[in-house]
Amino acid sequence: MQEQINILAIESSCDETSAAVIQDGKVLSNHIATQKVHERFGGVVPEMASRAHMQNIVPVVEAALTDAAITKGDITAVAFTQSPGLLGSLLVGACFAKGFAQALRLPLIAVHHMQAHVLAHFIDNNPPFPFLCLTVSGGHTQIVLCRGHLDMEVIGETIDDAAGEAFDKVAKMLGLPYPGGPLVDKYAAEGNAEKFKFPMAEMKDYQFSFSGIKTSVMYFLRVQQKADPAFIENNIRDICASVQYTIVKMLMAKLKKAARDYDIKQVGIAGGVSANSGLRRALKEAGEKHGWQVYIPRFEYCTDNAAMIGIAGYYKYLDGAFADLTVTPSARSGFNVQ
């Protein structure tokens, strides 16, 4: 009888310390420690993030093992986020994973964070290939063509800011606390998306640009507040709805073009911004209109989490794609499966 494959996964790319146990491709546990320390600064402070990871990683791993009802001796391999992310944060996860693997003589698996976001779809679903995934987060916006679990190609991405960054920066202009993206979504649900018009960037092929909408919103608010100091307070719901509508429309325009050009009907979204209700709704509507099979991860697998690192590690384990102890974290790394 074949032994079970138990992957211990570590995610520490930004401001969430997470550990998960994946058994034969199924999630047994997925623990996340969110760092509240950054809220007062309006964004992630890298040094504080690293220190918080050091405090959180041991109890988070212990909780993941306990919830999975397995011991360290049951672990088959250790997967960790190797790139991209905040270098100090990545180092904490990488060093812990290396130490754990070396102590127990286990294989080590280095995982690309953005590929893990795509593979989060395979936690609860099994999208057929080829599969298109729009991956949208605070640091990345990409359209990924997936021909297999470890055969992916970025066919389009942002040339400047990510969509998630645009949401957070607009939220900051509106005086909303960090993280602001979810609050923009909340207010947008109660606003008129057609109240204010913002320009959409016209980019070639499947490329994105979100710096323009940030600048447009900044000048728009500056002009309106000169005439009415209470403009934001009185119109925040409509502003959020209009901004969200514009960003979602830009994202969906490129995704529709890619699906049409590649003649692919299996389409999904991933990353932190895939939790946005406007984007999820737009994808479902496009699916109904164009005959797509639509895939959206559960909310807990949209934001940074170790379960997605574990599922990526599982497929790399099956492929024999292991790393040695010389592997080093990288803040910016090419999108590959090595």
N, C-alpha and C positions, 0 to 999 in steps of 0.2 A: 504494500500500500504506500502510495506517494505521501511524503510528509507535507504538512501545510507550510505555506510560505507566509511568514509573518514579517512585515516590513515596519520598522519603527521609523517614523518620518519627523523631521525637524524643519520648521519654517521660522526664519528670523530676519527677513529681508528689510523690514522697515520698523514699525512700532507695535507689532503684535508678535508675542512669543507663543508658538503653537507646537504641539506634539500630537501625533496620531498613530494608531496602529491599524494597519491594513492587512487583512488575512485573505489570501487568495483573491485579491481584488475587491474585497468588501470592507467597509469601514467598521471597525469594532469600537473605536473611540476617536475623538477629535477635540482636544482641549485648546482653548485660546485664552491667553492673558493679555487684555488690552491695556495699554499704557495711558493713564489719564493725565500724566504729568505735563503733556504737551499742550493741553487745552488752553492754559493761561498765556501761552506764547503765540497762539494762532497758527501753529504749524509744528511739524516734527523737528525737535532739536537732536541732531545726530548723537552727540556725546551722551545725552540723557537716555536716548533710546538704547545705546549699547549697555549702559549701566543697568537699566531696567531688565534687559535680556539676561544679564548675568544673575540678577536676583530671581528671575522667574523660571529659568530653564529647567532647573532640577525639580522643583515642585510640579511643573507642568508635565514633564516626562513621567514622573511618579504617578500623577493623576491619570495620564493616558494609559499606562500599564495596568493600573488598578481597575479602571473602568473596562478595559478589554479582558480582564480576568486572566492575564498571562503574566509570566515572570520574565526577567531579563534573559534567562536561559532558553526561553521559547522563541526569542527573536532570531530571524533568519538573516536579515541584512538591515543596514541603517542607511536611510536616504536623507539628504539635507539640501537646502537651497544654496547653490553655489554662486548663482548670479541671476539677474542683476539686483541691485539694491544698495542700501547704505553699507559701506565697507565695514565699518565697525560692528554693525549689527550682524552682517553676514559672518564675520570672524567668530562671533560668539557661538552661533549655531554650528559652524564648520568645525571649530575646535572641540565642541562637545561631541559631535557626531564621530569625529576621528578618534577621540579618546574612548568612547563607548565601543566603537567597532574594534579598535586595537586590543582593548582589555578582554573582549570576548571572542577575539579572532573571527570577526564577522566581515563579510563583504561590505564595501562602502560604495554608495551610489550618489553621484553628483547630479543635481536636477536644475534645469533652467526654469526660473520662476514663471516666465510667460508661457512656456510650453505646458507647465503644470496647470495654469489657468484653463488652457484649452482642454486638457485631459480630465478636468473636473467633470466634464460632461459624461465621462464613462464611469462615474461613481454610481449613478442611478439609471443611466441609459446606455445604449449601445448604438450611437449614430452610425449608419453605414457610410463607407467611403466611396467616392470623395465627399468631403464634408467641409463647408465654409464656416469659419468662426470669426466673428467680430469681437476682438478682445479689447476692452475699454477699462482703463484704470486711471489712478491719479498720475502715473508716470508714463503710461504707454497707451497708444491707440493704434491697433493693427488689424488688418484683415489677413487671416491665415488660411491657406489652402492645405487641408489635411488629406493626404493620400493613405496614411496608415498611422498607427499610434506613435511611431517614431519617425515618420516621414512627413515633415511639415515644411511649408514655404511661406514666408511673409511676402504677400503680393502687393501690399499697400500699407502705409503707416503715416503718422503725422510728421511734418517737416519741422515743427516747432513745439508748441505746447500740446499736452494730452487733453482729452475731453474732460477727464476728472479734475485736472488742474484748473481748467476754465470754470467749471462749476464752483470749485472751492474759492477761486479768486473773485468771482462775481459775488459769492456769498460774503466774502470779507468786505467788498465795497458796500454791501447792504447792511453791514454791521452785525452779521450773524456770527455766532461762535464757531470755532473749529471743532470737528470737521463740518464744513458748511454744505457740502454737496447733498447729503440727505435732507437737510432743512430746506434747501431750494426745492427739492422734490415734494416735500410736505406742503410748502406754501403754494407750489404750482398746481397742486390738485384742487385748490380752491380759487384759482385765478382764471383770467381770460387770456388764452394763448395768442390771440390775435389783436390784443390791445396795443402792443408796441411792436414795431418792426425793426429787426436787426439784420445786418447784411450777412450773407452766406459766402464763405470763401470759395472761389472757383479754382480748383486744382486739377492737374492732369491725372489721367489714369485713375488709380485708387488711392491717391494721396490725400491727406487731410491737413488742415491748418486751423488752429483755434486761437491764435494770438489776436487776430483781427476782431473777433467778437468781444474779447476782453477789453480792447481799446475802445471799441464802439460803445460798450456799456458804460465805461468810465466817463467818456465825454458826454454821453446822453444824461447820465446822472448829474454831472457837473452843471450842465445847462439847466436842467429841470429844477435843481435845488436852489439855483440863483433866483428863480422866479417864485419858488415855493419851498422853503426850508423843510417843510413836513412832507415833501413829495414821496420819499421812500416809505415813510411810515404809513401814508395813506394809500400807497399803490404797490406794496411789497408783493402781494399775491399775484397781481397781473404782471409785474416785472419778472418774477420767478417763472411764471408760466410761459411768458414770451421768450425768455432766454432758453429755457429748457426745450421749448418747441423748436427753436432754431438749431440748437446743438443736435438734437435727435434727428432733425430733418437732414442735416449734413451727414451724420453717421449713416442713416438709412439710404441716402442717395448713392453713396459709394458701395454699400453692401448690395443694393439692388443691381447696380451696374456689374459688379463682380459675379453675382449669381447668374445674371443674363449672359455675360461674356463667356463664362466657363461652363454654362449650361448645367448648373448644379442646383438641385432641389432640396438638399439637406443643409440647413442653415441654423447656426446658433450664435449666442452671445456669451461672453465670459468676462471675468474681471469685476472689480468693485462697482463700476458704473452699471454693470448688468443688473444690479439690484434696483436701478432707477425705474420707477413705475411707468414713466412716459416711454422709455426705450423698450421695456418689456411689452407694453401695449402696442407700440408701433411695429415691433417684430411679429407679433401675433396677427395684426391686421394685414401686414404684407404677406404673411404666410397664407392667409385665407385668399387673398387676392391673386397671388402668383402660384398657388399650389405647392408651396414649400412644406417640407416636414421641419417643424420648428423645435429647437432644443434650447432650454433655459435651465441652468443649474439651480438647485435650491439656494435660498438666500445664504445659508451658512457656508456654502461652497463658492459664493461669489467673491467675497472679500478674502484677504490673505488668510490662509489656513493650512495646516499640515496635512489634511486629508488629501488635498490635491497633489501635494509633494509625494505623498505615499502612493497614490495611484500611478503617478509618473514613474516612481521608483519601482513599482511592481512590473510595469511593462519593460523597463530597462533591465530588471533582474531576469525576466524571461528571455531577453535578448542577450544576456551576458555582458551588458554594458557597465562594467564596474570601473571605479576610480581607485587609484592608490593613494598612499598617504602624502604624496607630493602635491596633490590637487590643492589649488588655492582659490579663495573667493575672488570674485571680480565685480566691481561696482557696475561696469558696463561690459556686457559680453555679447558676442554675436549669437544670433538665433540658430542654434544647431543642437544636435542630439548627442554630441560626443561627451 
